[in-house]
């Protein structure tokens, strides 16, 4: 089992990742390691890239694209350690043939606002409540990979585009994680040779392969857990809001003949994620889940309505901007996105939605109100207003109940951090081997 000595059973902070990368360059001079600043965030934080090797072909790895998905930076360190040590000889790891370029954190500003996730998920007790109280995910227009599709050019996005155009990578790997469920990969072009090692790794580490996912609900699905971006004219098969996905940083390597793999691993696993049996009551359950996300959203928004007058204004508060964005139709957008699947179930069309597909949507329906509630609890906790404590207590009661229901309904179990990292590292290496052939 892959277990780098740099990987503990906790997620590292951005500062720890950068310090470890600096030490790695000194420890392995033969790996031709070097660090360079590739850009500066909106708040003036450095964006750092670690490169290993001198080969003419490049593999680009992007860690920390979403600040509430903490496994990527840990994987970046473990991957760099393996490459520098020469632990896995092969065409992809031959540093005379291939240069590995690893962006240590794409969104350092978001990571600063999600600081606390590392501590909240460390130790023997791993709870969704601890995670959601600390996690922060920005609005779509402030997510570096996603902002270009809504016509927002962030300096972080521009820095990544510049690196892609400079290096012309054969493969870009974007390191993501999901709160609950299973593991899957999204590709901008099919890599048939990736399927077997991906599935073997997941099985070896006890991580379910997600059979059906909200993120790629209507994408091509050539093998279990592998999803391929539909052709550009297939916009009806994309999630709402992603019709211009071709403008994202994911698709940028295509202009140089490369492709992107988005590698997702779960923090908490659900064995429902790989249940391929048809769901016997899919139509009714999907209808209930649409109600669940809408009702949860309305309850959080009702508390927000009472607190708006004393919360910091959106232009001064990133969490407040997220809350307003979610209140402005996001819950409905999420619920409506799986209506084609619900109609398919209601009309008894084949293939019928599986238990795994329904469980993936169950996760999404529960996490949206929880993300909002966690952010609003943080704002209420520090608010200087007599009404804040009462609103906090009311929302905290809902939040605690929702977290408990989530854990029980999906039968969640914590995936040790070193298992998450090992699986993501193996998948990246397998994708590189396939892409470089």
C-alpha angles and dihedrals in degrees: 000000000000110000116157116207087233092063117085126174091273136068117256123232121241090256092052091049092051093047091048091049090051091052091047091057089055095044096052109038090162091065091067090230121179137168125216137173110245098180150332126257125235089264094047099261118145121252108213131196126196115207125193125189136013101245121139094235120071135212113192120205121192118200127187100022089148117035094212091058103075103174097081098074090047090051090048090058095045091048092049091049092052092048094047093047093046090230096154112040113204145116092280095048097045100112092198089063104030133040116207115209114192121190101208096205126358095191110037092162091056090046089056090054091048092049107134097050088097093057094038092058098040126096129032097307116073115179134168088225092061091047097048092046089060104030124100128188118182127227114275092258090059097048107101097216094043105034095084092064089061091047095256116135108201120187088239090056091047091051092053093046089052092051091049092050091046097047100031091208122212086215136015117198117198112199114219137160135198127216095234143000126045142314127277142160129226116203132191087210130017120267103188093184092061097067099074100048091042092054094042091052093049092049093047091054097041094247115141119233109238108240101201125001137200091231093061102019096149101024124117109280108197095167138003111297094001118110126182125203111253120240116283092258093056097084092142088068094057127090115264109275095024099085090116094050089134088075093058124103087249091071098041096092089061091076087064096042094263133120139215131233117198105202116201125190127177126243090202118027126218118198087211087073094081099035104124096183115119111261107245094210102028097138094053094042094049089051089051092049091053087054091046096057093042094047093046090049092050092051093051091045091051090059090045090053090058093047103042095095094062103030120098111270118261094249089060100037127056093194090053090051089054092050093051091046091052093045090051097075104299095119091053091046091054094047093047094050094077097044093106088058090046091051090049089055094044092052092046091239122165135281093041117217110267129229088251093055092048092047090053090056090044088060092050093047091054100041099054096065090039093055090052094044092051092053094045091049089055091052094045092048092061098034117119100217132107091235095055100081094052093047089047092054093049094049093042090057091054092044093051092049093048092051092050092048090049093052093045099042095048094037091230125199126185117252109216111246093238089056091051090049095045092052095046092046093049091048092051092049092047091049090050092050090051096045095047095053 
